[in-house]
Amino acid sequence: MTGHTLNISTQKTAMSATKLAPAPPTSSRFWQHHHHCPNHRHHAVSRNPALRIMNISSIERPTQQPPPPPQLNQQHPPLIAHELIQGNLVRFSNIAPSGRHPPTIVLVHGILGSRRNMQSFARRLVEGFPSWQVLLVDLRCHGDSANLHHTLPPPHNVASAAADVLRLLGALKMFPEVLIGHSFGGKVVMTMAEQFGNGVNTRNNNSTKTKKSLPRPVRVWVLDSLPGEVRSSEMGGTDRPADLITTLQQYPLPVESRSTLVTQLERRGFSPAVANWAATNLVPSTARGNSSGSGYIWGFDLKGIASMYRSYETSSLWEFLEGPAEGIKVDFVRAERSTFRWGGGDGERIVALGHRVHVLGDSGHWVHTDNPDGLFDILAPSFGGQPDLHMQRR
């Protein structure tokens, strides 16, 4: 009866004034049924003389008010949207609630994306390694987490996005063995590892310096993203994320149809692939509670995303790479046709710091869709062995 609760104190006053007998034990059930079935009122009253003389109009009902906007909760912000994809050996095994979770991969999408973009590759991973599970997330302002933009406290940046995922892992009581992030998600997983390392205890290695050490090793994979500052002018001439975000912010809503948006984006110089991908983020305007609305609106929080991307451009993880906590190992995957300027010396600097750079052939920036087989082969050693035979390619 939420939103239609009777004013019990007024009800008692009315009943006392008419000197009614106490209501039968089923009266509360009657009120519930009365609310949902008004036509049933006369039938029920005829069987209950006490209720015949009751003045229904004297029972005050609260005025219907729209629900208040969600309040920010700085102490306990909500958990971001997520899903867990498990291999067959995990799904069909009995794990005690207090037991150790199966080995877990966290797979993080890029800017303007969602966990939906990574589902296909996540399934490929657990098919090859059925004893593992993959945690997919919608970063703040993206996907199903976009509905939380009123309750997730700002700032909307790389560090906050990383903290959201770590908080989710804590709530799920999971320790990730592998972190994989694509593009913007690459900086998110590096920041997660950095925050992870900052949160562990230090131990003395019989030296004057203390060394942070994780309870178990964590492998970090950064897919076609660089650790330093990013300049849009260095990312090729088309399909720059900053240009796309600006264009989408300026586009009038509601959009008549997805095909209309695709056509307009192509006219503005974006590739058909990116234009169609952007259109997947449109949702019917009725999905946001506008029953009389028509057309489509954005399913993400575009203002928050713009803030997140500015943070991505200006953030630097070089200091983290220079001294990660013990147990953290970082690998980079460079797409053969990457839009990033890998030739500027960043790759050599990464290797000089003790990390590795793998080149994925026959792939543009969208490594998990351009060459998923090749990416699978590069990542496979992280999972402790060879994939199942049916997943090995000839």
C-alpha positions in Angstrom: 0.0 0.0 0.0 3.0 2.3 -0.6 1.8 5.8 -1.4 -1.8 5.1 -0.3 -1.3 4.5 3.4 -4.4 5.4 5.5 -4.2 7.9 8.3 -4.7 5.5 11.1 -5.1 8.1 13.8 -8.0 9.8 11.9 -9.5 6.4 11.2 -9.6 5.6 15.0 -11.2 9.0 15.7 -14.0 8.3 13.2 -14.7 4.9 14.5 -14.8 6.1 18.1 -17.3 8.8 17.2 -19.7 6.2 15.8 -19.0 3.8 18.6 -18.2 1.0 16.3 -17.3 -2.5 17.5 -13.7 -3.5 17.1 -12.8 -4.5 13.5 -12.5 -8.2 12.8 -9.1 -9.7 12.4 -9.4 -9.7 8.6 -10.0 -5.9 8.4 -6.5 -5.2 7.2 -6.8 -7.7 4.5 -10.0 -6.0 3.5 -8.4 -2.6 3.2 -5.7 -4.1 0.9 -8.4 -5.6 -1.3 -10.5 -2.5 -1.1 -7.7 -0.4 -2.4 -7.1 -2.7 -5.4 -10.8 -3.6 -6.1 -13.2 -0.6 -5.4 -16.2 -2.5 -6.8 -15.8 -5.1 -4.0 -16.6 -2.5 -1.4 -20.4 -3.0 -1.3 -20.1 -6.7 -1.1 -17.7 -6.6 1.8 -19.7 -4.0 3.7 -22.9 -6.0 3.4 -21.3 -8.8 5.4 -19.9 -6.5 8.1 -22.6 -4.3 9.8 -20.0 -2.4 11.7 -18.6 -1.0 8.5 -22.0 0.0 7.0 -22.2 3.1 9.1 -18.6 4.1 8.7 -18.0 7.4 7.0 -15.3 6.5 4.5 -14.9 10.2 3.6 -13.7 10.9 7.1 -10.6 8.8 6.6 -7.9 11.1 5.5 -5.6 10.0 2.8 -2.3 11.8 2.2 -2.0 14.0 -0.8 -0.1 12.2 -3.6 3.3 13.8 -4.0 6.1 13.0 -6.5 8.9 11.1 -4.9 11.8 13.3 -3.7 15.0 13.2 -5.9 17.6 10.7 -4.7 20.0 12.1 -2.2 23.7 11.8 -2.5 25.2 9.4 0.1 28.8 10.2 0.5 29.2 7.5 3.2 27.6 4.6 1.4 27.2 5.3 -2.4 25.2 2.7 -4.4 27.0 -0.1 -6.2 27.4 0.2 -9.9 25.6 -2.1 -12.3 27.3 -5.4 -13.0 26.9 -9.0 -14.1 28.9 -12.2 -13.5 29.7 -14.6 -16.4 30.9 -17.9 -15.1 32.6 -20.9 -16.8 30.9 -24.2 -16.7 33.1 -25.6 -14.0 32.1 -22.6 -11.8 28.4 -22.7 -12.5 28.0 -26.4 -11.8 30.2 -26.6 -8.7 29.3 -26.2 -5.1 31.1 -23.4 -3.4 30.6 -22.8 0.3 29.5 -19.3 1.1 32.5 -18.9 3.3 34.9 -20.5 0.8 37.2 -18.9 -1.6 35.7 -17.5 -4.8 36.7 -18.9 -8.1 39.5 -17.0 -9.9 38.0 -13.8 -11.1 38.6 -11.5 -14.1 37.3 -7.9 -14.0 36.6 -6.6 -17.6 36.2 -2.9 -17.9 34.8 -1.1 -21.0 35.9 2.2 -22.5 34.3 5.7 -22.7 30.8 5.8 -24.1 30.6 2.0 -23.8 29.0 -0.4 -21.4 29.4 -4.0 -20.1 27.2 -5.1 -23.1 30.2 -4.3 -25.4 32.4 -6.8 -23.5 29.9 -9.7 -23.1 31.0 -11.6 -26.2 34.7 -11.6 -25.3 33.9 -12.4 -21.6 32.1 -15.5 -22.8 35.0 -16.5 -25.0 37.3 -16.2 -22.0 35.2 -18.5 -19.7 34.7 -21.0 -22.6 38.4 -21.3 -22.9 39.0 -21.3 -19.1 35.8 -22.8 -17.6 37.1 -22.6 -14.0 37.2 -18.8 -14.2 34.5 -16.1 -13.9 34.3 -12.7 -15.4 32.9 -9.6 -13.6 31.5 -7.1 -16.1 30.7 -3.6 -14.9 28.9 -0.5 -16.2 31.1 2.4 -15.1 29.5 5.4 -13.5 27.5 7.5 -16.0 27.4 4.5 -18.4 24.9 1.8 -19.2 22.6 0.8 -16.3 24.8 2.8 -13.9 23.7 6.0 -15.6 20.6 5.8 -13.5 22.8 6.4 -10.5 24.1 9.8 -11.5 22.0 11.5 -8.9 23.3 9.3 -6.1 26.9 8.6 -7.0 28.9 11.5 -5.6 31.2 13.6 -7.9 33.7 14.1 -9.2 33.2 12.0 -12.2 36.7 11.0 -13.1 39.1 8.0 -13.6 39.8 7.7 -9.9 36.2 7.7 -8.9 35.4 5.1 -11.5 38.2 2.9 -10.2 37.0 3.3 -6.6 33.4 2.3 -7.7 34.7 -1.0 -9.0 36.8 -1.7 -5.9 33.9 -1.0 -3.7 31.8 -3.4 -5.8 34.5 -6.1 -5.4 34.5 -5.5 -1.6 30.7 -5.9 -1.5 30.9 -9.1 -3.5 33.8 -10.3 -1.4 35.9 -11.0 -4.5 39.6 -10.6 -5.0 40.4 -10.2 -8.7 43.3 -12.2 -10.1 43.2 -10.4 -13.5 42.1 -6.8 -14.4 41.5 -6.0 -18.1 40.5 -2.6 -19.3 40.0 -1.3 -22.8 41.0 2.3 -23.7 39.5 4.5 -20.9 39.0 1.3 -19.0 42.8 0.7 -19.2 43.4 3.7 -17.1 40.6 2.6 -14.7 42.2 -0.8 -14.1 45.7 0.8 -13.6 44.2 3.2 -11.1 42.4 0.3 -9.4 45.8 -1.5 -9.1 47.3 1.7 -7.7 44.5 2.2 -5.2 44.6 -1.5 -4.4 48.3 -1.2 -3.6 47.7 1.9 -1.5 45.3 0.0 0.6 47.5 -2.9 1.5 49.8 -3.2 4.5 53.5 -2.7 4.0 56.2 -5.1 5.1 59.8 -4.7 5.8 62.2 -6.3 3.3 65.2 -6.0 5.6 65.9 -2.6 4.1 65.3 1.0 4.9 62.3 1.1 2.6 59.0 -0.7 3.1 57.5 -2.5 0.2 53.8 -2.9 -0.3 52.7 -6.4 -1.1 49.3 -7.8 -2.2 47.9 -11.0 -0.6 47.8 -12.6 -4.1 49.3 -11.6 -7.4 47.2 -9.4 -9.7 47.7 -9.3 -13.5 46.7 -6.0 -15.1 46.1 -5.8 -18.9 45.7 -2.4 -20.6 44.2 -2.7 -24.0 45.3 -0.1 -26.5 45.7 2.7 -24.1 48.7 4.7 -22.9 49.5 5.6 -19.3 50.2 9.3 -19.8 48.3 12.3 -20.8 46.2 12.0 -24.0 45.9 14.7 -26.6 43.0 14.4 -29.1 45.2 16.0 -31.8 47.5 13.0 -31.6 44.7 10.4 -32.2 44.2 10.6 -35.9 41.8 12.7 -38.0 38.5 10.9 -37.4 36.5 9.3 -34.7 38.2 11.1 -31.9 36.3 10.5 -28.6 36.5 14.1 -27.5 34.9 15.2 -30.9 32.2 12.6 -30.6 31.3 13.6 -27.1 31.1 17.3 -28.1 28.9 16.4 -31.1 26.6 14.3 -29.0 26.2 17.0 -26.4 25.2 19.5 -29.1 22.7 17.1 -30.8 19.1 18.1 -30.1 16.9 15.6 -28.2 14.8 13.7 -28.7 16.3 12.0 -31.7 13.6 10.8 -34.2 15.3 7.4 -34.8 18.6 5.7 -34.5 19.1 5.7 -38.2 18.6 9.5 -38.2 21.5 9.9 -35.7 23.7 7.5 -37.7 23.1 9.6 -40.9 23.9 12.9 -39.1 27.1 11.6 -37.5 28.3 10.2 -40.8 27.7 13.6 -42.4 29.8 15.2 -39.7 32.8 12.9 -40.6 32.4 10.0 -38.2 32.8 6.5 -39.6 29.8 4.3 -40.0 31.1 1.9 -37.3 31.4 4.6 -34.7 28.1 6.2 -35.8 26.2 2.9 -35.4 27.9 2.2 -32.1 26.9 5.6 -30.7 23.3 5.0 -31.8 23.2 1.9 -29.6 23.3 4.2 -26.6 19.9 5.7 -27.5 16.8 4.5 -25.5 13.1 5.4 -26.0 12.2 8.5 -24.2 9.5 6.6 -22.3 12.3 4.6 -20.6 13.1 7.7 -18.5 9.5 8.0 -17.2 8.1 10.3 -19.9 5.0 8.5 -20.8 4.0 11.0 -23.4 7.4 11.3 -24.9 8.4 10.2 -28.4 11.7 9.5 -30.1 14.9 8.6 -28.3 17.2 10.1 -25.7 20.6 9.1 -24.4 20.8 6.1 -22.1 24.0 7.5 -20.5 24.8 10.6 -18.5 26.6 12.6 -21.2 27.6 15.5 -19.0 29.2 13.1 -16.5 30.9 11.2 -19.4 32.4 14.5 -20.7 33.9 15.1 -17.2 35.3 11.5 -17.1 36.9 11.8 -20.5 38.6 15.1 -19.5 40.0 13.3 -16.5 41.2 10.5 -18.8 43.1 13.0 -21.0 44.9 14.7 -18.1 45.6 11.8 -15.8 49.0 10.0 -15.7 49.8 6.6 -14.4 53.5 6.8 -15.0 54.3 7.1 -11.3 52.3 3.9 -10.6 54.2 2.0 -13.3 57.5 3.2 -11.8 56.7 1.5 -8.4 53.6 -0.8 -8.3 53.0 -2.8 -5.2 54.7 -6.2 -5.1 52.5 -8.8 -6.8 51.1 -6.4 -9.5 52.2 -7.1 -13.0 51.2 -4.8 -15.9 51.0 -5.7 -19.6 49.9 -3.5 -22.5 48.3 -4.6 -25.8 49.0 -2.3 -28.7 46.7 -2.5 -31.7 48.5 -2.7 -35.0 46.3 0.1 -36.4 46.0 2.0 -33.1 44.9 5.6 -33.2 47.3 6.3 -30.3 50.8 7.6 -30.9 52.7 4.6 -29.7 55.7 5.7 -31.7 56.4 8.6 -29.4 58.6 6.6 -27.0 55.9 5.5 -24.6 56.3 1.9 -25.5 60.0 1.9 -24.9 59.5 3.7 -21.6 57.0 1.0 -20.5 59.4 -1.8 -21.3 62.2 0.1 -19.5 60.1 0.1 -16.4 59.9 -3.7 -16.5 56.5 -4.1 -18.1 55.6 -5.6 -21.5 54.0 -4.4 -24.7 52.3 -6.9 -27.0 51.3 -6.0 -30.5 48.0 -7.3 -31.7 48.1 -7.7 -35.5 45.2 -7.1 -37.8 43.4 -4.9 -35.3 42.3 -1.3 -34.9 41.5 0.3 -31.5 38.5 -2.1 -30.9 40.8 -5.0 -30.1 38.2 -7.3 -28.6 36.0 -7.2 -31.7 38.6 -6.6 -34.5 40.8 -9.6 -33.6 39.3 -11.5 -30.6 41.1 -14.7 -31.4 44.5 -12.9 -31.4 43.7 -11.1 -28.2 42.6 -14.3 -26.6 45.9 -15.9 -27.4 47.8 -13.0 -25.9 45.9 -13.0 -22.7 45.7 -16.8 -22.2 48.9 -17.3 -20.2 47.5 -15.0 -17.5 45.0 -17.7 -16.6 47.5 -20.3 -15.5 47.6 -22.7 -18.3 46.4 -23.7 -21.8 42.8 -23.1 -22.8 40.5 -26.1 -23.3 41.3 -28.0 -26.4 38.0 -27.0 -28.2 39.1 -23.4 -27.9 42.6 -23.8 -29.4 42.7 -22.6 -32.9 44.5 -24.6 -35.6 
